[in-house]
Amino acid sequence: MNAQQKEQFLSEIRQVVNVPDHQLLSALTNLPNDERYGIWTQISRRIGVSQRMTADYFHNTWSKQFFKRPHQYKNEIRELLQEALHQEGTTTAVESVMGCMAQRHGNAFHKQELRTYIKRQAGKRPEFTGLQIEGLLLALANAY
């Protein structure tokens, strides 16, 4: 979508849902799937793009503005992931970390963005976390 189509998208969303901007996301996500599909079809015709492009833009770009970014929680995610990877396979570990983050932070994260970020972290070489370094320093201090 170009910049003009993105502006039109927001304008159309506002007209269709008719709630204050801070309630747009929850109003849209609480609609039944068939109604949401109808909205994407309606909006896509008005702004001149495909229904799929409209829905993808909503899910993969526009909606992310309402959530915290996972990279701001890199250390917490890496610590949880390293613990989970020692006990579980990668797929289970990713879901486990997502569950822990949801327990700690509620619905603060865009689920797909969080899942993608955790999977990328799982594929990286392990680093020492803050807790591990503190534990290592404590063990060294006690040893001497």
PyMOL commands that set and color helices and strands:
alter all, ss='L'
color gray80, all
select helices_A, chain A and resi 3-17+21-29+33-47+51-60+62-66+70-87+90-105+111-122+130-143
alter helices_A, ss='H'
color red, helices_A
deselect
rebuild
show_as cartoon
